[in-house]
Amino acid sequence: MMKKMISTTLLSILCLTVTACGSGNNNGNVKGPTTPANSPSAAAPAANEPVKNEKLIVYTNANSDGRGEWIIEKAKSAGFEIELVGAGGANLTNRLIAEKNNPIADVVFGLNNMLYENLKKEKVLTKYVPKWAGEVEPGLNDPEGFYHGLVKQAILLGYNPKNYTTETAPKDWTDLYKNPAFKGKYEAPTLLGQITPQLVVAGILTRHQDPKGELGISKEGWNEVKQLFDNGVRAVEGEDFYANLASGKTPLGAVVSGTLSKKEEQYKVKAGIVSPQIGVPMIVEHAAIVNGTKKKATAERFVEWMGTADVQGEFAAKFNSMPANTKAAAKANESVKALYSNLKAQPLDWGFIANNIGKWVEKIELQIMK
């Protein structure tokens, strides 16, 4: 009996000791109840411990011209270790979809609205709204909260100022094929495997949305696109359109805002820019978190850091871009600010475009450009 009592007493002491050891590391002074092991705050680091940032795999199509190296170094100084995997936007989109059941990437940035809509539809992205989302120009973020704007890119109709003045240049894409004076003077967007020509076409077709029309477009819309291709000069694979603009071979055509300054410097011709009343197709490079990442907390911290006005403003000044973050826009270079001061975004239904652009391209290539 005495032996049993001693054993029971020792067992009680042992239990008390284990409980005390498991109740937290606060110099033995426990303040308040013990946090249950399965509660959200159980895994949180102590206030005096640094946050642990795990290495992130980041997919992007926006790493050329030194941008990738810049973001790696800046991220490192902010406490992040990232590995960039760079490829074309369409290839990255296909890869992310193929990997969605076993994701490799943690974050994706760059890409455009159409590609993000495809990723969203395939449930590749997880919803996350960073604190800086409210600083982004209205209408640029995904309204459902899956992707948020970093850098704006405008698809512009440019002209050689030796051939046209502000008064004689077209006022809209539609003038190119409606005004006989421009017939054979512009490059038609025939290289439809590329995003820029696709957006030129989408910018015209979506003006004629019709749920009863073929592929959601009225007969009038398809007639206009046919005129666009019939009255222009076909683009040649491998040729630089800006060289043709500068030489006067095709003094009218599409230019992308992000490459404009380099092209002007290269060819010594500063293109005139058309500002249609309806606006211009404005694609935006976004940031998003990959659904299923095992490093979600670090991915969220990285996205929070990357889209801040400070980081985007510094990036804009370095790479001559226009940030989507309105607080960062003040740090953009003066020439970029001047360009965007006269531009507005054409209202576009990106979900509608993403769902139909492949079928539109197929119809154009098989029936209109034959």
Residue pairs with C-beta under 8 A, 6 or more apart in sequence:
20 28
22 34
23 30
23 34
24 30
24 34
24 35
25 46
35 41
35 42
36 42
45 51
45 52
51 79
51 301
52 298
53 79
53 80
53 81
53 298
53 301
53 302
54 295
54 298
55 81
55 82
55 83
55 295
56 80
56 81
56 82
56 83
56 106
56 107
56 295
56 298
56 299
56 302
57 82
57 83
57 85
57 104
57 105
57 106
57 107
58 82
58 83
58 84
58 85
58 105
58 106
58 107
58 108
58 109
58 302
59 84
59 85
59 86
59 87
59 92
59 95
59 96
59 105
59 107
59 108
59 109
59 290
60 68
60 84
60 85
60 86
60 92
60 108
60 109
60 110
60 111
61 86
61 87
61 88
61 89
61 92
61 110
61 111
62 68
62 109
62 110
62 151
62 285
63 71
63 84
63 86
63 110
64 86
65 319
66 319
67 315
67 319
68 84
68 86
70 315
70 318
70 319
71 82
71 84
71 306
71 315
72 82
72 84
74 311
74 314
75 81
75 82
75 302
75 305
75 306
78 305
80 298
80 301
80 302
80 305
82 107
82 302
85 92
85 105
87 95
89 110
89 111
89 112
89 115
89 195
90 115
92 108
92 110
92 111
92 115
93 111
93 115
93 118
93 119
96 103
96 105
96 108
96 119
96 124
96 290
97 118
97 119
97 122
97 124
99 105
100 122
100 123
100 124
100 291
100 292
101 292
102 292
103 124
103 290
103 291
103 292
103 293
105 290
105 293
106 289
106 290
106 293
106 295
106 298
106 299
106 302
107 287
107 288
107 289
107 290
107 293
107 299
107 302
107 303
108 119
108 125
108 287
108 288
108 290
109 150
109 285
109 286
109 287
109 288
109 306
110 285
110 286
111 119
111 285
111 286
112 153
112 195
112 283
112 284
112 285
112 286
113 283
113 284
113 286
113 348
113 350
113 353
113 354
114 195
114 198
114 350
114 353
114 354
114 357
115 354
116 125
116 142
116 146
116 147
116 286
116 288
117 350
117 351
117 353
117 354
117 355
118 354
119 125
119 146
119 147
119 288
120 142
120 144
120 146
120 147
121 354
123 291
124 290
124 291
125 146
125 147
125 288
125 289
125 290
125 291
126 146
126 288
126 289
126 290
126 291
126 292
126 293
126 296
127 144
127 145
127 146
128 145
128 146
128 288
128 289
128 300
128 303
129 145
129 148
130 148
130 287
130 300
130 303
130 304
130 307
131 304
132 148
132 304
132 307
132 308
132 309
132 325
133 141
133 145
133 148
133 307
135 309
135 325
135 326
135 327
135 328
136 148
136 149
136 307
136 324
136 325
136 326
137 149
137 152
137 324
137 326
139 345
139 347
140 149
140 152
140 282
140 284
140 324
140 345
141 147
141 148
141 149
141 286
142 148
142 286
146 288
147 286
147 287
147 288
148 286
148 287
148 288
148 303
148 307
149 284
149 285
149 286
149 324
149 325
150 284
150 285
150 286
150 287
150 306
150 307
150 312
150 323
150 324
150 325
151 258
151 284
151 285
151 312
151 315
151 316
151 321
151 322
151 323
151 324
152 257
152 282
152 283
152 284
152 321
152 322
152 323
152 324
152 340
153 256
153 257
153 258
153 282
153 283
153 284
153 285
154 256
154 257
154 280
154 281
154 282
154 283
154 339
154 340
154 343
154 345
155 196
155 199
155 200
155 203
155 254
155 256
155 257
155 280
155 281
155 282
155 283
156 254
156 255
156 256
156 257
156 260
156 273
156 274
156 280
156 343
157 170
157 172
157 173
157 176
157 252
157 253
157 254
157 255
157 273
157 274
157 276
157 280
158 245
158 252
158 253
158 254
158 255
158 260
158 271
158 272
158 273
158 274
159 169
159 170
159 245
159 251
159 252
159 271
159 272
159 273
159 274
160 245
160 246
160 248
160 251
160 252
160 269
160 271
160 272
161 269
161 270
161 271
161 272
162 248
162 251
162 269
163 185
163 248
163 251
163 252
164 251
164 252
164 272
165 272
166 272
169 252
169 272
169 274
170 176
170 179
170 182
170 252
170 274
171 274
171 276
171 277
172 274
172 276
172 277
172 278
173 200
173 203
173 204
173 228
173 276
174 204
174 224
175 182
176 182
176 186
176 228
176 231
176 232
176 252
177 183
177 224
177 227
177 228
177 230
177 231
177 232
178 227
182 231
182 252
183 231
184 231
184 232
184 233
185 233
185 250
185 251
185 252
186 231
186 232
186 233
186 250
186 251
186 252
186 253
187 232
187 233
187 234
187 235
187 241
187 244
187 250
187 252
187 253
187 254
188 228
188 229
188 231
188 232
188 233
188 234
188 235
189 196
189 197
189 198
189 200
189 201
189 228
189 235
189 254
190 197
190 229
190 232
190 234
190 235
190 369
191 197
191 235
191 237
192 198
192 201
192 361
192 364
192 365
195 283
196 254
196 256
197 235
197 254
198 357
198 361
199 281
199 283
200 254
200 281
201 225
201 228
201 360
201 361
201 364
202 281
202 348
202 353
202 357
202 360
203 280
203 281
203 346
203 348
204 221
204 224
204 225
204 228
205 217
205 221
205 222
205 225
205 360
206 348
206 349
206 352
206 353
207 221
207 278
208 217
208 218
208 220
208 221
208 222
208 224
209 216
209 217
209 218
209 221
209 349
209 352
210 216
210 217
210 218
210 221
213 219
213 221
213 222
214 222
214 363
215 356
215 359
215 360
215 363
216 352
216 356
217 360
222 368
225 364
225 368
226 368
229 364
229 368
229 369
233 250
235 241
241 250
241 253
241 254
241 255
242 255
242 263
242 266
242 267
242 271
243 267
244 250
244 253
245 251
245 252
245 253
245 255
245 267
245 269
245 271
246 267
246 268
246 269
255 263
255 271
255 273
257 322
257 336
257 339
257 340
258 320
258 321
260 271
260 339
261 320
261 335
261 336
263 271
264 270
264 271
273 339
273 342
273 343
275 342
275 343
275 344
276 346
278 346
279 343
279 344
279 345
279 346
279 347
280 343
280 344
280 345
280 346
281 345
281 346
281 348
282 343
282 345
282 346
282 348
284 324
287 303
287 306
287 307
288 303
289 296
289 299
289 300
289 303
290 299
293 299
305 311
306 312
307 325
308 325
308 328
309 323
309 325
309 327
309 328
310 328
312 323
312 324
312 325
312 328
313 323
313 325
313 327
313 328
313 329
313 330
313 331
313 332
314 331
315 321
315 323
316 322
316 323
316 328
316 329
316 331
316 332
316 333
316 336
317 331
317 332
317 333
320 333
320 335
320 336
321 332
321 336
322 329
322 332
322 336
322 337
322 339
322 340
323 329
323 331
323 332
329 337
332 340
